[in-house]
Amino acid sequence: MQTPEDQIFTCGFEVFGEVQGVRMRKATRSLALANGVRGWVMNTDRGTVTGELEGTLPKVNELKFWLLCFGSEKAVIERAEFTPTKEIPVHSFDSFTIRYHPDRREEPQLV
C-alpha cells in the first residue's frame, strides 16, 4: 500500500484573465519545479493559460490555489478551472515544461 508521500495525483487547469505576456508560464514552471510538481503549461489561442499538474496531493493543491488566487506578479486572474483531481499509479512527466503552440513561432527564451 502506498503512503501519502508516494501517492501521485494529476489535474488539468485553465486560467482566465490577463495571463499572457505577464510571465505566467515561467512563474508557473518555477513554482512547480520548486515544489516537485511535474507537468506542463502553455498559452492558448483563447488568451488563457492551460496545463497539467502532477505530484503529491498537497503540492498539487498548493499550485491550484496559486493559479486560482495569485498567478505571476503582473497577472490578473479572473478565474481558474480545473479537471477533477485523480490519483494515478506512476508519473507521466519527467519534469515541468513550458509548451509552445504549434502554429506560433515562439522561441523559448533562455534565462
Jmol script that loads the backbone (N, CA, C; Angstrom):
load data "model"
ATOM      1  N   MET A   1       0.840  -1.196   0.000  1.00  0.00           N
ATOM      2  CA  MET A   1       0.000   0.000   0.000  1.00  0.00           C
ATOM      3  C   MET A   1       0.881   1.254   0.000  1.00  0.00           C
ATOM      4  N   GLN A   2       0.505   2.217  -0.815  1.00  0.00           N
ATOM      5  CA  GLN A   2       1.299   3.439  -0.910  1.00  0.00           C
ATOM      6  C   GLN A   2       1.037   4.343   0.287  1.00  0.00           C
ATOM      7  N   THR A   3       2.098   5.009   0.713  1.00  0.00           N
ATOM      8  CA  THR A   3       1.939   6.020   1.750  1.00  0.00           C
ATOM      9  C   THR A   3       1.508   7.319   1.072  1.00  0.00           C
ATOM     10  N   PRO A   4       0.939   8.278   1.806  1.00  0.00           N
ATOM     11  CA  PRO A   4       0.546   9.553   1.184  1.00  0.00           C
ATOM     12  C   PRO A   4       1.695  10.255   0.458  1.00  0.00           C
ATOM     13  N   GLU A   5       2.931  10.056   0.936  1.00  0.00           N
ATOM     14  CA  GLU A   5       4.078  10.686   0.283  1.00  0.00           C
ATOM     15  C   GLU A   5       4.376  10.060  -1.071  1.00  0.00           C
ATOM     16  N   ASP A   6       3.902   8.826  -1.301  1.00  0.00           N
ATOM     17  CA  ASP A   6       4.158   8.125  -2.557  1.00  0.00           C
ATOM     18  C   ASP A   6       3.002   8.256  -3.550  1.00  0.00           C
ATOM     19  N   GLN A   7       1.847   8.693  -3.094  1.00  0.00           N
ATOM     20  CA  GLN A   7       0.689   8.795  -3.975  1.00  0.00           C
ATOM     21  C   GLN A   7       0.858   9.974  -4.934  1.00  0.00           C
ATOM     22  N   ILE A   8       0.500   9.762  -6.188  1.00  0.00           N
ATOM     23  CA  ILE A   8       0.641  10.785  -7.221  1.00  0.00           C
ATOM     24  C   ILE A   8      -0.754  11.158  -7.716  1.00  0.00           C
ATOM     25  N   PHE A   9      -0.983  12.453  -7.829  1.00  0.00           N
ATOM     26  CA  PHE A   9      -2.272  12.959  -8.291  1.00  0.00           C
ATOM     27  C   PHE A   9      -2.055  13.872  -9.491  1.00  0.00           C
ATOM     28  N   THR A  10      -3.079  14.002 -10.321  1.00  0.00           N
ATOM     29  CA  THR A  10      -2.994  14.846 -11.504  1.00  0.00           C
ATOM     30  C   THR A  10      -4.293  15.609 -11.699  1.00  0.00           C
ATOM     31  N   CYS A  11      -4.178  16.757 -12.332  1.00  0.00           N
ATOM     32  CA  CYS A  11      -5.352  17.510 -12.770  1.00  0.00           C
ATOM     33  C   CYS A  11      -4.927  18.485 -13.861  1.00  0.00           C
ATOM     34  N   GLY A  12      -5.867  18.819 -14.718  1.00  0.00           N
ATOM     35  CA  GLY A  12      -5.645  19.826 -15.733  1.00  0.00           C
ATOM     36  C   GLY A  12      -6.136  21.172 -15.235  1.00  0.00           C
ATOM     37  N   PHE A  13      -5.671  22.240 -15.868  1.00  0.00           N
ATOM     38  CA  PHE A  13      -6.118  23.569 -15.463  1.00  0.00           C
ATOM     39  C   PHE A  13      -6.185  24.503 -16.657  1.00  0.00           C
ATOM     40  N   GLU A  14      -6.996  25.546 -16.518  1.00  0.00           N
ATOM     41  CA  GLU A  14      -7.033  26.654 -17.468  1.00  0.00           C
ATOM     42  C   GLU A  14      -7.285  27.920 -16.665  1.00  0.00           C
ATOM     43  N   VAL A  15      -6.437  28.912 -16.884  1.00  0.00           N
ATOM     44  CA  VAL A  15      -6.516  30.164 -16.130  1.00  0.00           C
ATOM     45  C   VAL A  15      -6.952  31.277 -17.080  1.00  0.00           C
ATOM     46  N   PHE A  16      -7.955  32.054 -16.659  1.00  0.00           N
ATOM     47  CA  PHE A  16      -8.543  33.122 -17.465  1.00  0.00           C
ATOM     48  C   PHE A  16      -8.203  34.476 -16.858  1.00  0.00           C
ATOM     49  N   GLY A  17      -8.135  35.506 -17.694  1.00  0.00           N
ATOM     50  CA  GLY A  17      -7.839  36.867 -17.249  1.00  0.00           C
ATOM     51  C   GLY A  17      -6.702  37.428 -18.073  1.00  0.00           C
ATOM     52  N   GLU A  18      -5.964  38.343 -17.489  1.00  0.00           N
ATOM     53  CA  GLU A  18      -4.767  38.881 -18.137  1.00  0.00           C
ATOM     54  C   GLU A  18      -3.598  37.986 -17.727  1.00  0.00           C
ATOM     55  N   VAL A  19      -3.435  36.909 -18.485  1.00  0.00           N
ATOM     56  CA  VAL A  19      -2.465  35.886 -18.092  1.00  0.00           C
ATOM     57  C   VAL A  19      -1.414  35.601 -19.160  1.00  0.00           C
ATOM     58  N   GLN A  20      -1.499  36.267 -20.308  1.00  0.00           N
ATOM     59  CA  GLN A  20      -0.470  36.112 -21.333  1.00  0.00           C
ATOM     60  C   GLN A  20       0.349  37.392 -21.408  1.00  0.00           C
ATOM     61  N   GLY A  21       1.649  37.225 -21.623  1.00  0.00           N
ATOM     62  CA  GLY A  21       2.538  38.378 -21.692  1.00  0.00           C
ATOM     63  C   GLY A  21       2.893  38.949 -20.334  1.00  0.00           C
ATOM     64  N   VAL A  22       2.626  38.172 -19.273  1.00  0.00           N
ATOM     65  CA  VAL A  22       2.921  38.641 -17.907  1.00  0.00           C
ATOM     66  C   VAL A  22       3.765  37.612 -17.139  1.00  0.00           C
ATOM     67  N   ARG A  23       4.497  36.791 -17.889  1.00  0.00           N
ATOM     68  CA  ARG A  23       5.399  35.783 -17.314  1.00  0.00           C
ATOM     69  C   ARG A  23       4.669  34.710 -16.510  1.00  0.00           C
ATOM     70  N   MET A  24       3.424  34.441 -16.863  1.00  0.00           N
ATOM     71  CA  MET A  24       2.626  33.441 -16.152  1.00  0.00           C
ATOM     72  C   MET A  24       3.187  32.034 -16.334  1.00  0.00           C
ATOM     73  N   ARG A  25       3.557  31.690 -17.554  1.00  0.00           N
ATOM     74  CA  ARG A  25       4.086  30.341 -17.790  1.00  0.00           C
ATOM     75  C   ARG A  25       5.385  30.130 -17.021  1.00  0.00           C
ATOM     76  N   LYS A  26       6.267  31.109 -17.071  1.00  0.00           N
ATOM     77  CA  LYS A  26       7.557  30.974 -16.383  1.00  0.00           C
ATOM     78  C   LYS A  26       7.371  30.887 -14.869  1.00  0.00           C
ATOM     79  N   ALA A  27       6.479  31.699 -14.328  1.00  0.00           N
ATOM     80  CA  ALA A  27       6.227  31.674 -12.880  1.00  0.00           C
ATOM     81  C   ALA A  27       5.591  30.347 -12.469  1.00  0.00           C
ATOM     82  N   THR A  28       4.696  29.824 -13.301  1.00  0.00           N
ATOM     83  CA  THR A  28       4.071  28.536 -13.003  1.00  0.00           C
ATOM     84  C   THR A  28       5.118  27.436 -12.995  1.00  0.00           C
ATOM     85  N   ARG A  29       5.985  27.427 -14.011  1.00  0.00           N
ATOM     86  CA  ARG A  29       7.043  26.422 -14.068  1.00  0.00           C
ATOM     87  C   ARG A  29       7.973  26.535 -12.857  1.00  0.00           C
ATOM     88  N   SER A  30       8.369  27.737 -12.498  1.00  0.00           N
ATOM     89  CA  SER A  30       9.278  27.931 -11.362  1.00  0.00           C
ATOM     90  C   SER A  30       8.676  27.403 -10.063  1.00  0.00           C
ATOM     91  N   LEU A  31       7.404  27.729  -9.811  1.00  0.00           N
ATOM     92  CA  LEU A  31       6.751  27.269  -8.583  1.00  0.00           C
ATOM     93  C   LEU A  31       6.576  25.755  -8.608  1.00  0.00           C
ATOM     94  N   ALA A  32       6.209  25.213  -9.757  1.00  0.00           N
ATOM     95  CA  ALA A  32       6.038  23.765  -9.868  1.00  0.00           C
ATOM     96  C   ALA A  32       7.351  23.044  -9.589  1.00  0.00           C
ATOM     97  N   LEU A  33       8.426  23.490 -10.223  1.00  0.00           N
ATOM     98  CA  LEU A  33       9.725  22.847 -10.018  1.00  0.00           C
ATOM     99  C   LEU A  33      10.187  22.965  -8.573  1.00  0.00           C
ATOM    100  N   ALA A  34       9.954  24.105  -7.954  1.00  0.00           N
ATOM    101  CA  ALA A  34      10.347  24.300  -6.552  1.00  0.00           C
ATOM    102  C   ALA A  34       9.579  23.380  -5.611  1.00  0.00           C
ATOM    103  N   ASN A  35       8.385  22.947  -6.046  1.00  0.00           N
ATOM    104  CA  ASN A  35       7.542  22.107  -5.201  1.00  0.00           C
ATOM    105  C   ASN A  35       7.505  20.644  -5.647  1.00  0.00           C
ATOM    106  N   GLY A  36       8.341  20.287  -6.598  1.00  0.00           N
ATOM    107  CA  GLY A  36       8.386  18.900  -7.045  1.00  0.00           C
ATOM    108  C   GLY A  36       7.165  18.469  -7.841  1.00  0.00           C
ATOM    109  N   VAL A  37       6.472  19.432  -8.452  1.00  0.00           N
ATOM    110  CA  VAL A  37       5.299  19.122  -9.277  1.00  0.00           C
ATOM    111  C   VAL A  37       5.757  19.010 -10.720  1.00  0.00           C
ATOM    112  N   ARG A  38       5.262  18.000 -11.405  1.00  0.00           N
ATOM    113  CA  ARG A  38       5.602  17.779 -12.812  1.00  0.00           C
ATOM    114  C   ARG A  38       4.408  18.164 -13.678  1.00  0.00           C
ATOM    115  N   GLY A  39       4.640  18.288 -14.989  1.00  0.00           N
ATOM    116  CA  GLY A  39       3.559  18.591 -15.913  1.00  0.00           C
ATOM    117  C   GLY A  39       4.002  19.567 -16.969  1.00  0.00           C
ATOM    118  N   TRP A  40       3.082  20.442 -17.373  1.00  0.00           N
ATOM    119  CA  TRP A  40       3.372  21.403 -18.436  1.00  0.00           C
ATOM    120  C   TRP A  40       2.410  22.585 -18.347  1.00  0.00           C
ATOM    121  N   VAL A  41       2.767  23.665 -19.079  1.00  0.00           N
ATOM    122  CA  VAL A  41       1.959  24.875 -19.153  1.00  0.00           C
ATOM    123  C   VAL A  41       2.147  25.486 -20.534  1.00  0.00           C
ATOM    124  N   MET A  42       1.078  26.101 -21.080  1.00  0.00           N
ATOM    125  CA  MET A  42       1.201  26.770 -22.373  1.00  0.00           C
ATOM    126  C   MET A  42       0.112  27.821 -22.543  1.00  0.00           C
ATOM    127  N   ASN A  43       0.368  28.797 -23.434  1.00  0.00           N
ATOM    128  CA  ASN A  43      -0.646  29.774 -23.831  1.00  0.00           C
ATOM    129  C   ASN A  43      -1.605  29.116 -24.813  1.00  0.00           C
ATOM    130  N   THR A  44      -2.853  29.633 -24.855  1.00  0.00           N
ATOM    131  CA  THR A  44      -3.830  29.148 -25.825  1.00  0.00           C
ATOM    132  C   THR A  44      -4.210  30.272 -26.775  1.00  0.00           C
ATOM    133  N   ASP A  45      -4.902  29.921 -27.838  1.00  0.00           N
ATOM    134  CA  ASP A  45      -5.427  30.920 -28.773  1.00  0.00           C
ATOM    135  C   ASP A  45      -6.550  31.741 -28.148  1.00  0.00           C
ATOM    136  N   ARG A  46      -7.117  31.264 -27.060  1.00  0.00           N
ATOM    137  CA  ARG A  46      -8.231  31.955 -26.381  1.00  0.00           C
ATOM    138  C   ARG A  46      -7.749  33.025 -25.406  1.00  0.00           C
ATOM    139  N   GLY A  47      -6.430  33.196 -25.314  1.00  0.00           N
ATOM    140  CA  GLY A  47      -5.889  34.180 -24.377  1.00  0.00           C
ATOM    141  C   GLY A  47      -5.769  33.659 -22.963  1.00  0.00           C
ATOM    142  N   THR A  48      -5.872  32.341 -22.796  1.00  0.00           N
ATOM    143  CA  THR A  48      -5.754  31.730 -21.479  1.00  0.00           C
ATOM    144  C   THR A  48      -4.417  31.010 -21.368  1.00  0.00           C
ATOM    145  N   VAL A  49      -4.158  30.489 -20.178  1.00  0.00           N
ATOM    146  CA  VAL A  49      -3.003  29.630 -19.947  1.00  0.00           C
ATOM    147  C   VAL A  49      -3.561  28.291 -19.474  1.00  0.00           C
ATOM    148  N   THR A  50      -3.076  27.208 -20.067  1.00  0.00           N
ATOM    149  CA  THR A  50      -3.581  25.880 -19.740  1.00  0.00           C
ATOM    150  C   THR A  50      -2.417  24.956 -19.432  1.00  0.00           C
ATOM    151  N   GLY A  51      -2.720  23.837 -18.784  1.00  0.00           N
ATOM    152  CA  GLY A  51      -1.661  22.883 -18.490  1.00  0.00           C
ATOM    153  C   GLY A  51      -2.143  21.725 -17.665  1.00  0.00           C
ATOM    154  N   GLU A  52      -1.169  20.995 -17.150  1.00  0.00           N
ATOM    155  CA  GLU A  52      -1.445  19.820 -16.342  1.00  0.00           C
ATOM    156  C   GLU A  52      -0.464  19.777 -15.185  1.00  0.00           C
ATOM    157  N   LEU A  53      -0.961  19.408 -14.015  1.00  0.00           N
ATOM    158  CA  LEU A  53      -0.158  19.290 -12.801  1.00  0.00           C
ATOM    159  C   LEU A  53      -0.107  17.831 -12.386  1.00  0.00           C
ATOM    160  N   GLU A  54       1.015  17.424 -11.790  1.00  0.00           N
ATOM    161  CA  GLU A  54       1.179  16.038 -11.368  1.00  0.00           C
ATOM    162  C   GLU A  54       2.136  15.999 -10.180  1.00  0.00           C
ATOM    163  N   GLY A  55       1.666  15.494  -9.051  1.00  0.00           N
ATOM    164  CA  GLY A  55       2.515  15.412  -7.868  1.00  0.00           C
ATOM    165  C   GLY A  55       1.724  14.928  -6.670  1.00  0.00           C
ATOM    166  N   THR A  56       2.289  15.103  -5.480  1.00  0.00           N
ATOM    167  CA  THR A  56       1.557  14.722  -4.279  1.00  0.00           C
ATOM    168  C   THR A  56       0.344  15.635  -4.128  1.00  0.00           C
ATOM    169  N   LEU A  57      -0.671  15.163  -3.433  1.00  0.00           N
ATOM    170  CA  LEU A  57      -1.899  15.944  -3.308  1.00  0.00           C
ATOM    171  C   LEU A  57      -1.677  17.312  -2.665  1.00  0.00           C
ATOM    172  N   PRO A  58      -0.891  17.426  -1.587  1.00  0.00           N
ATOM    173  CA  PRO A  58      -0.678  18.761  -1.016  1.00  0.00           C
ATOM    174  C   PRO A  58       0.013  19.718  -1.996  1.00  0.00           C
ATOM    175  N   LYS A  59       0.968  19.226  -2.754  1.00  0.00           N
ATOM    176  CA  LYS A  59       1.693  20.088  -3.696  1.00  0.00           C
ATOM    177  C   LYS A  59       0.822  20.471  -4.889  1.00  0.00           C
ATOM    178  N   VAL A  60       0.035  19.535  -5.406  1.00  0.00           N
ATOM    179  CA  VAL A  60      -0.891  19.859  -6.498  1.00  0.00           C
ATOM    180  C   VAL A  60      -1.894  20.891  -6.016  1.00  0.00           C
ATOM    181  N   ASN A  61      -2.423  20.696  -4.813  1.00  0.00           N
ATOM    182  CA  ASN A  61      -3.394  21.662  -4.271  1.00  0.00           C
ATOM    183  C   ASN A  61      -2.776  23.039  -4.061  1.00  0.00           C
ATOM    184  N   GLU A  62      -1.510  23.080  -3.668  1.00  0.00           N
ATOM    185  CA  GLU A  62      -0.817  24.362  -3.490  1.00  0.00           C
ATOM    186  C   GLU A  62      -0.711  25.113  -4.822  1.00  0.00           C
ATOM    187  N   LEU A  63      -0.358  24.387  -5.878  1.00  0.00           N
ATOM    188  CA  LEU A  63      -0.283  25.007  -7.210  1.00  0.00           C
ATOM    189  C   LEU A  63      -1.663  25.450  -7.683  1.00  0.00           C
ATOM    190  N   LYS A  64      -2.685  24.651  -7.430  1.00  0.00           N
ATOM    191  CA  LYS A  64      -4.049  25.022  -7.822  1.00  0.00           C
ATOM    192  C   LYS A  64      -4.467  26.317  -7.121  1.00  0.00           C
ATOM    193  N   PHE A  65      -4.176  26.442  -5.844  1.00  0.00           N
ATOM    194  CA  PHE A  65      -4.518  27.646  -5.083  1.00  0.00           C
ATOM    195  C   PHE A  65      -3.791  28.859  -5.657  1.00  0.00           C
ATOM    196  N   TRP A  66      -2.513  28.704  -5.959  1.00  0.00           N
ATOM    197  CA  TRP A  66      -1.720  29.797  -6.531  1.00  0.00           C
ATOM    198  C   TRP A  66      -2.279  30.213  -7.888  1.00  0.00           C
ATOM    199  N   LEU A  67      -2.620  29.241  -8.739  1.00  0.00           N
ATOM    200  CA  LEU A  67      -3.190  29.545 -10.057  1.00  0.00           C
ATOM    201  C   LEU A  67      -4.529  30.261  -9.935  1.00  0.00           C
ATOM    202  N   LEU A  68      -5.313  29.898  -8.955  1.00  0.00           N
ATOM    203  CA  LEU A  68      -6.638  30.483  -8.754  1.00  0.00           C
ATOM    204  C   LEU A  68      -6.574  31.872  -8.124  1.00  0.00           C
ATOM    205  N   CYS A  69      -5.652  32.076  -7.208  1.00  0.00           N
ATOM    206  CA  CYS A  69      -5.664  33.302  -6.394  1.00  0.00           C
ATOM    207  C   CYS A  69      -4.538  34.290  -6.684  1.00  0.00           C
ATOM    208  N   PHE A  70      -3.436  33.852  -7.248  1.00  0.00           N
ATOM    209  CA  PHE A  70      -2.279  34.729  -7.367  1.00  0.00           C
ATOM    210  C   PHE A  70      -1.736  34.846  -8.785  1.00  0.00           C
ATOM    211  N   GLY A  71      -1.159  33.786  -9.293  1.00  0.00           N
ATOM    212  CA  GLY A  71      -0.508  33.845 -10.600  1.00  0.00           C
ATOM    213  C   GLY A  71       0.773  34.653 -10.526  1.00  0.00           C
ATOM    214  N   SER A  72       1.310  34.967 -11.689  1.00  0.00           N
ATOM    215  CA  SER A  72       2.549  35.742 -11.721  1.00  0.00           C
ATOM    216  C   SER A  72       2.286  37.159 -11.202  1.00  0.00           C
ATOM    217  N   GLU A  73       3.366  37.875 -10.946  1.00  0.00           N
ATOM    218  CA  GLU A  73       3.273  39.197 -10.323  1.00  0.00           C
ATOM    219  C   GLU A  73       2.359  40.162 -11.069  1.00  0.00           C
ATOM    220  N   LYS A  74       2.390  40.149 -12.409  1.00  0.00           N
ATOM    221  CA  LYS A  74       1.594  41.096 -13.190  1.00  0.00           C
ATOM    222  C   LYS A  74       0.299  40.504 -13.735  1.00  0.00           C
ATOM    223  N   ALA A  75       0.034  39.237 -13.456  1.00  0.00           N
ATOM    224  CA  ALA A  75      -1.187  38.590 -13.942  1.00  0.00           C
ATOM    225  C   ALA A  75      -2.408  39.133 -13.202  1.00  0.00           C
ATOM    226  N   VAL A  76      -3.531  39.168 -13.903  1.00  0.00           N
ATOM    227  CA  VAL A  76      -4.825  39.491 -13.295  1.00  0.00           C
ATOM    228  C   VAL A  76      -5.717  38.275 -13.533  1.00  0.00           C
ATOM    229  N   ILE A  77      -5.904  37.480 -12.488  1.00  0.00           N
ATOM    230  CA  ILE A  77      -6.663  36.238 -12.592  1.00  0.00           C
ATOM    231  C   ILE A  77      -8.155  36.541 -12.458  1.00  0.00           C
ATOM    232  N   GLU A  78      -8.928  36.197 -13.477  1.00  0.00           N
ATOM    233  CA  GLU A  78     -10.380  36.312 -13.392  1.00  0.00           C
ATOM    234  C   GLU A  78     -10.976  35.047 -12.790  1.00  0.00           C
ATOM    235  N   ARG A  79     -10.497  33.897 -13.284  1.00  0.00           N
ATOM    236  CA  ARG A  79     -10.938  32.621 -12.734  1.00  0.00           C
ATOM    237  C   ARG A  79      -9.996  31.531 -13.219  1.00  0.00           C
ATOM    238  N   ALA A  80     -10.063  30.396 -12.571  1.00  0.00           N
ATOM    239  CA  ALA A  80      -9.307  29.223 -12.990  1.00  0.00           C
ATOM    240  C   ALA A  80     -10.247  28.029 -12.916  1.00  0.00           C
ATOM    241  N   GLU A  81     -10.136  27.167 -13.906  1.00  0.00           N
ATOM    242  CA  GLU A  81     -10.944  25.955 -13.941  1.00  0.00           C
ATOM    243  C   GLU A  81     -10.010  24.760 -13.905  1.00  0.00           C
ATOM    244  N   PHE A  82     -10.436  23.717 -13.185  1.00  0.00           N
ATOM    245  CA  PHE A  82      -9.619  22.526 -13.011  1.00  0.00           C
ATOM    246  C   PHE A  82     -10.422  21.281 -13.343  1.00  0.00           C
ATOM    247  N   THR A  83      -9.767  20.299 -13.949  1.00  0.00           N
ATOM    248  CA  THR A  83     -10.399  18.999 -14.114  1.00  0.00           C
ATOM    249  C   THR A  83     -10.367  18.321 -12.747  1.00  0.00           C
ATOM    250  N   PRO A  84     -11.197  17.310 -12.544  1.00  0.00           N
ATOM    251  CA  PRO A  84     -11.153  16.618 -11.242  1.00  0.00           C
ATOM    252  C   PRO A  84      -9.758  16.065 -10.962  1.00  0.00           C
ATOM    253  N   THR A  85      -9.306  16.242  -9.731  1.00  0.00           N
ATOM    254  CA  THR A  85      -8.015  15.701  -9.319  1.00  0.00           C
ATOM    255  C   THR A  85      -8.185  14.204  -9.094  1.00  0.00           C
ATOM    256  N   LYS A  86      -7.304  13.420  -9.720  1.00  0.00           N
ATOM    257  CA  LYS A  86      -7.417  11.966  -9.574  1.00  0.00           C
ATOM    258  C   LYS A  86      -6.052  11.353  -9.319  1.00  0.00           C
ATOM    259  N   GLU A  87      -6.055  10.241  -8.631  1.00  0.00           N
ATOM    260  CA  GLU A  87      -4.817   9.534  -8.352  1.00  0.00           C
ATOM    261  C   GLU A  87      -4.388   8.745  -9.587  1.00  0.00           C
ATOM    262  N   ILE A  88      -3.085   8.725  -9.837  1.00  0.00           N
ATOM    263  CA  ILE A  88      -2.520   7.948 -10.941  1.00  0.00           C
ATOM    264  C   ILE A  88      -1.418   7.040 -10.387  1.00  0.00           C
ATOM    265  N   PRO A  89      -1.153   5.900 -11.039  1.00  0.00           N
ATOM    266  CA  PRO A  89      -0.183   4.951 -10.481  1.00  0.00           C
ATOM    267  C   PRO A  89       1.276   5.381 -10.618  1.00  0.00           C
ATOM    268  N   VAL A  90       1.613   6.070 -11.713  1.00  0.00           N
ATOM    269  CA  VAL A  90       3.002   6.500 -11.944  1.00  0.00           C
ATOM    270  C   VAL A  90       3.002   7.866 -12.616  1.00  0.00           C
ATOM    271  N   HIS A  91       4.126   8.554 -12.532  1.00  0.00           N
ATOM    272  CA  HIS A  91       4.267   9.848 -13.193  1.00  0.00           C
ATOM    273  C   HIS A  91       4.185   9.694 -14.711  1.00  0.00           C
ATOM    274  N   SER A  92       3.584  10.671 -15.352  1.00  0.00           N
ATOM    275  CA  SER A  92       3.533  10.729 -16.815  1.00  0.00           C
ATOM    276  C   SER A  92       4.604  11.666 -17.372  1.00  0.00           C
ATOM    277  N   PHE A  93       5.149  12.526 -16.521  1.00  0.00           N
ATOM    278  CA  PHE A  93       6.107  13.542 -16.945  1.00  0.00           C
ATOM    279  C   PHE A  93       7.387  13.424 -16.135  1.00  0.00           C
ATOM    280  N   ASP A  94       8.506  13.813 -16.758  1.00  0.00           N
ATOM    281  CA  ASP A  94       9.801  13.774 -16.078  1.00  0.00           C
ATOM    282  C   ASP A  94      10.102  15.067 -15.335  1.00  0.00           C
ATOM    283  N   SER A  95       9.463  16.164 -15.737  1.00  0.00           N
ATOM    284  CA  SER A  95       9.758  17.477 -15.190  1.00  0.00           C
ATOM    285  C   SER A  95       8.523  18.359 -15.394  1.00  0.00           C
ATOM    286  N   PHE A  96       8.699  19.664 -15.317  1.00  0.00           N
ATOM    287  CA  PHE A  96       7.628  20.601 -15.626  1.00  0.00           C
ATOM    288  C   PHE A  96       8.140  21.504 -16.741  1.00  0.00           C
ATOM    289  N   THR A  97       7.426  21.525 -17.858  1.00  0.00           N
ATOM    290  CA  THR A  97       7.907  22.240 -19.034  1.00  0.00           C
ATOM    291  C   THR A  97       6.918  23.292 -19.517  1.00  0.00           C
ATOM    292  N   ILE A  98       7.451  24.233 -20.263  1.00  0.00           N
ATOM    293  CA  ILE A  98       6.623  25.201 -20.985  1.00  0.00           C
ATOM    294  C   ILE A  98       6.470  24.659 -22.394  1.00  0.00           C
ATOM    295  N   ARG A  99       5.225  24.506 -22.819  1.00  0.00           N
ATOM    296  CA  ARG A  99       4.957  24.072 -24.189  1.00  0.00           C
ATOM    297  C   ARG A  99       4.629  25.283 -25.030  1.00  0.00           C
ATOM    298  N   TYR A 100       4.908  25.156 -26.322  1.00  0.00           N
ATOM    299  CA  TYR A 100       4.665  26.253 -27.244  1.00  0.00           C
ATOM    300  C   TYR A 100       3.649  25.834 -28.287  1.00  0.00           C
ATOM    301  N   HIS A 101       2.734  26.742 -28.606  1.00  0.00           N
ATOM    302  CA  HIS A 101       1.670  26.477 -29.563  1.00  0.00           C
ATOM    303  C   HIS A 101       2.284  26.103 -30.905  1.00  0.00           C
ATOM    304  N   PRO A 102       1.805  25.020 -31.542  1.00  0.00           N
ATOM    305  CA  PRO A 102       2.433  24.577 -32.790  1.00  0.00           C
ATOM    306  C   PRO A 102       2.288  25.557 -33.948  1.00  0.00           C
ATOM    307  N   ASP A 103       1.263  26.418 -33.924  1.00  0.00           N
ATOM    308  CA  ASP A 103       1.066  27.375 -35.009  1.00  0.00           C
ATOM    309  C   ASP A 103       1.841  28.661 -34.813  1.00  0.00           C
ATOM    310  N   ARG A 104       2.349  28.869 -33.637  1.00  0.00           N
ATOM    311  CA  ARG A 104       3.089  30.104 -33.354  1.00  0.00           C
ATOM    312  C   ARG A 104       4.574  29.860 -33.504  1.00  0.00           C
ATOM    313  N   ARG A 105       5.269  30.899 -33.796  1.00  0.00           N
ATOM    314  CA  ARG A 105       6.713  30.783 -33.976  1.00  0.00           C
ATOM    315  C   ARG A 105       7.447  31.320 -32.755  1.00  0.00           C
ATOM    316  N   GLU A 106       6.905  30.996 -31.586  1.00  0.00           N
ATOM    317  CA  GLU A 106       7.547  31.437 -30.347  1.00  0.00           C
ATOM    318  C   GLU A 106       8.849  30.671 -30.166  1.00  0.00           C
ATOM    319  N   GLU A 107       9.846  31.362 -29.785  1.00  0.00           N
ATOM    320  CA  GLU A 107      11.114  30.733 -29.455  1.00  0.00           C
ATOM    321  C   GLU A 107      11.265  30.762 -27.947  1.00  0.00           C
ATOM    322  N   PRO A 108      11.662  29.644 -27.354  1.00  0.00           N
ATOM    323  CA  PRO A 108      11.893  29.647 -25.912  1.00  0.00           C
ATOM    324  C   PRO A 108      12.952  30.675 -25.537  1.00  0.00           C
ATOM    325  N   GLN A 109      12.693  31.397 -24.468  1.00  0.00           N
ATOM    326  CA  GLN A 109      13.652  32.402 -24.011  1.00  0.00           C
ATOM    327  C   GLN A 109      14.643  31.732 -23.073  1.00  0.00           C
ATOM    328  N   LEU A 110      15.908  31.995 -23.309  1.00  0.00           N
ATOM    329  CA  LEU A 110      16.942  31.475 -22.423  1.00  0.00           C
ATOM    330  C   LEU A 110      17.104  32.424 -21.261  1.00  0.00           C
ATOM    331  N   VAL A 111      17.113  31.861 -20.085  1.00  0.00           N
ATOM    332  CA  VAL A 111      17.236  32.691 -18.893  1.00  0.00           C
ATOM    333  C   VAL A 111      18.373  32.181 -18.052  1.00  0.00           C
TER     334      VAL A 111
END
end "model"
wireframe off; spacefill off
backbone 0.3
color backbone group
